[in-house]
């Protein structure tokens, strides 16, 4: 007991010593770290001593301003801001002996900030969480278009404009062109930043027991910020898989254009330029020029409007869309208007879906997707009849975005080649044997659509609709070469409930309707899919459980994804999970019933 008392007296004496000496040393920002989580972006200021602060969320333009007291003006290197809603960070010293930190944002967001005391190898920290979905609010007085929180206890703020619902899996800054941020006056030379991620995942099939993959994906990233405010981003991808069952086996799969695709590829390795683009401002317009992703849709699990970029289906739809989406070379311009903004896309890159190859786990076999030869019939598949003229075969897109009467809305139009080929069929004879000749061809389509979302306390209502003038569907007969053409109306309605600051429950209903339906089409006239997403964080957000289920009401087949994550550090997460399928071979999900798998993985950010 005497030892404990002595330790307490010494600790107290050390605590009051600076006050007794009449001087307090200013804290320093030792590091600035960014963590990307499935439901938020986390910005962490590592501090040398405790501080107090205030935070304001502003909406015109969108930004967060932090005033941190008793901090000297030293600035740590800016962290990489890829895949976050933060387009820039600016720190300036204040006359009161602190610093003001401005986080420039690509769109309105919701935030939560709080202080953390020293723990293990970490010192004092200021944490800012930026959400795509609206966290449950804490009552905070509002003044004008700002909302203020102070650094004593965790707090949540809402901007005056409610944010749009994010894309699947994680919020993405690719929906809009990032606004270039003018650097501080002393930044005359280009500023270079190097970062990246390393993901390692092992998948083990539970039905056909055996390893499905043991895959490492490294994505190094280079950011170059020029004194004019222009920014260049380059991202590479290195994939190594010791199993190699997922493919693709071809050095250059047929779906890629002449300017896209991997530099090197086989079933065990890939080297590719993932993204390369320039962000700049000219003539009152924000430009993103180069190889990039554009996100239009908002749905989880299944895409309705998110069709600007094609997708890799080597793992079906199990990957995060940001990872499976195939970046395209394009011109992406966004013009601010008096009300809202206008986005224009010109896409000369004629790259389309990368489908899983034959004899790989996620090769499509359902009759609604691929022709079914009769018993004894041979199959011959022609080379893809693929558009390849970058001018006449370009895709063109336009989107209007606005915040009207409390609703985030977009109006979308895309003139494009559909990314899934039309599989025309023809019966032929060869040496007395029936041969089913399949001729893959790409077809044009006009897509018109809209999205809307609004928050009501802890609930977010969102909807998405897309009308396609020309879609093509496999039939059970050889008339019309085994294909029936119809328009299609696709939609999704979702309701998100943020029942706590770290819990989310989201339900969706997808509907696809063919107005020009024919009885010989394999699929139904109306197709309905329901989804349910449950996401819950535990123990100060060190753990997260995410469960996503998709159920076809027509085919009665299901897909279930479960993932339990643990953050060892802000830039290191590990997980245990599984992807499970159930149903018949006819169903979109049921065709993969034998491909259910368990997962163990990690992701490290550097």
WOUR-V95901 format. One record per backbone hydrogen bond with DSSP energy under -1.0 kcal/mol. CO is the residue of the C=O (numbers start at 1). NH is the residue of the N-H. If there is no record, write none. Layout:
# WOUR-V95901
co->CO nh->NH
co->CO nh->NH
This chain:
# WOUR-V95901
co->1 nh->5
co->2 nh->6
co->3 nh->7
co->4 nh->8
co->5 nh->9
co->6 nh->10
co->7 nh->11
co->8 nh->12
co->9 nh->13
co->10 nh->14
co->11 nh->15
co->12 nh->16
co->16 nh->20
co->17 nh->21
co->18 nh->23
co->27 nh->72
co->28 nh->30
co->28 nh->48
co->31 nh->46
co->33 nh->44
co->35 nh->42
co->40 nh->37
co->41 nh->130
co->42 nh->35
co->43 nh->128
co->44 nh->33
co->45 nh->126
co->46 nh->30
co->46 nh->31
co->52 nh->69
co->53 nh->151
co->54 nh->67
co->55 nh->149
co->56 nh->65
co->58 nh->63
co->62 nh->105
co->63 nh->58
co->64 nh->103
co->65 nh->56
co->66 nh->101
co->67 nh->54
co->68 nh->99
co->70 nh->27
co->85 nh->106
co->88 nh->104
co->90 nh->102
co->92 nh->100
co->94 nh->97
co->98 nh->94
co->99 nh->68
co->100 nh->92
co->101 nh->66
co->102 nh->90
co->103 nh->64
co->104 nh->87
co->104 nh->88
co->110 nh->131
co->111 nh->157
co->112 nh->129
co->113 nh->155
co->114 nh->127
co->116 nh->125
co->119 nh->122
co->122 nh->119
co->124 nh->47
co->125 nh->116
co->126 nh->45
co->127 nh->114
co->128 nh->43
co->129 nh->112
co->130 nh->41
co->131 nh->110
co->143 nh->146
co->146 nh->143
co->147 nh->57
co->149 nh->55
co->150 nh->152
co->155 nh->113
co->157 nh->111
co->168 nh->170
co->184 nh->187
co->186 nh->188
co->191 nh->225
co->193 nh->223
co->195 nh->221
co->196 nh->606
co->197 nh->219
co->198 nh->604
co->199 nh->217
co->200 nh->602
co->201 nh->215
co->202 nh->600
co->203 nh->212
co->203 nh->213
co->204 nh->598
co->207 nh->209
co->210 nh->205
co->213 nh->203
co->214 nh->242
co->215 nh->201
co->216 nh->240
co->217 nh->199
co->218 nh->238
co->219 nh->197
co->220 nh->236
co->221 nh->195
co->222 nh->234
co->223 nh->193
co->224 nh->232
co->225 nh->191
co->226 nh->229
co->230 nh->226
co->231 nh->279
co->232 nh->224
co->233 nh->277
co->234 nh->222
co->235 nh->274
co->235 nh->275
co->237 nh->272
co->238 nh->218
co->239 nh->270
co->240 nh->216
co->253 nh->256
co->255 nh->352
co->264 nh->271
co->268 nh->241
co->269 nh->266
co->270 nh->239
co->271 nh->263
co->271 nh->264
co->272 nh->237
co->275 nh->235
co->276 nh->291
co->277 nh->233
co->278 nh->289
co->279 nh->231
co->280 nh->287
co->282 nh->285
co->285 nh->282
co->286 nh->334
co->287 nh->280
co->288 nh->332
co->289 nh->278
co->290 nh->330
co->291 nh->276
co->292 nh->328
co->305 nh->307
co->310 nh->326
co->311 nh->354
co->313 nh->316
co->315 nh->318
co->320 nh->323
co->320 nh->324
co->321 nh->325
co->324 nh->312
co->328 nh->292
co->330 nh->290
co->331 nh->346
co->332 nh->288
co->333 nh->344
co->334 nh->286
co->335 nh->342
co->340 nh->337
co->341 nh->401
co->342 nh->335
co->343 nh->399
co->344 nh->333
co->345 nh->397
co->346 nh->331
co->347 nh->395
co->349 nh->351
co->354 nh->313
co->357 nh->360
co->360 nh->363
co->366 nh->369
co->366 nh->370
co->374 nh->377
co->378 nh->436
co->380 nh->438
co->384 nh->386
co->385 nh->442
co->389 nh->393
co->391 nh->394
co->395 nh->347
co->396 nh->415
co->397 nh->345
co->398 nh->413
co->399 nh->343
co->400 nh->411
co->401 nh->341
co->402 nh->409
co->404 nh->407
co->407 nh->404
co->408 nh->453
co->409 nh->402
co->410 nh->451
co->411 nh->400
co->412 nh->449
co->413 nh->398
co->414 nh->447
co->415 nh->396
co->416 nh->445
co->422 nh->424
co->422 nh->441
co->424 nh->439
co->426 nh->437
co->428 nh->435
co->430 nh->433
co->433 nh->430
co->434 nh->378
co->435 nh->428
co->436 nh->380
co->437 nh->426
co->438 nh->382
co->439 nh->424
co->440 nh->385
co->441 nh->422
co->443 nh->418
co->445 nh->416
co->446 nh->469
co->447 nh->414
co->448 nh->467
co->449 nh->412
co->450 nh->465
co->451 nh->410
co->452 nh->463
co->453 nh->408
co->454 nh->461
co->456 nh->459
co->458 nh->498
co->459 nh->456
co->460 nh->496
co->461 nh->454
co->462 nh->494
co->463 nh->452
co->464 nh->492
co->465 nh->450
co->466 nh->490
co->467 nh->448
co->468 nh->488
co->471 nh->486
co->473 nh->484
co->474 nh->522
co->478 nh->481
co->479 nh->482
co->480 nh->483
co->481 nh->425
co->482 nh->475
co->484 nh->473
co->486 nh->471
co->488 nh->468
co->489 nh->513
co->490 nh->466
co->491 nh->511
co->492 nh->464
co->493 nh->509
co->494 nh->462
co->495 nh->507
co->496 nh->460
co->497 nh->499
co->497 nh->505
co->500 nh->503
co->502 nh->537
co->503 nh->500
co->504 nh->535
co->505 nh->497
co->506 nh->533
co->507 nh->495
co->508 nh->531
co->509 nh->493
co->510 nh->529
co->511 nh->491
co->512 nh->527
co->513 nh->489
co->518 nh->521
co->520 nh->476
co->525 nh->514
co->527 nh->512
co->528 nh->553
co->529 nh->510
co->530 nh->551
co->531 nh->508
co->532 nh->549
co->533 nh->506
co->534 nh->547
co->535 nh->504
co->536 nh->545
co->538 nh->542
co->538 nh->543
co->539 nh->542
co->542 nh->567
co->543 nh->538
co->544 nh->565
co->545 nh->536
co->546 nh->563
co->547 nh->534
co->548 nh->561
co->549 nh->532
co->550 nh->559
co->551 nh->530
co->552 nh->556
co->557 nh->552
co->558 nh->582
co->559 nh->550
co->560 nh->580
co->561 nh->548
co->562 nh->578
co->563 nh->546
co->564 nh->576
co->565 nh->544
co->566 nh->574
co->569 nh->572
co->571 nh->605
co->572 nh->568
co->572 nh->569
co->573 nh->603
co->574 nh->566
co->575 nh->601
co->576 nh->564
co->577 nh->599
co->578 nh->562
co->579 nh->597
co->580 nh->560
co->582 nh->558
co->584 nh->587
co->587 nh->591
co->589 nh->592
co->590 nh->593
co->592 nh->595
co->594 nh->208
co->596 nh->206
co->597 nh->579
co->598 nh->204
co->599 nh->577
co->600 nh->202
co->601 nh->575
co->602 nh->200
co->603 nh->573
co->604 nh->198
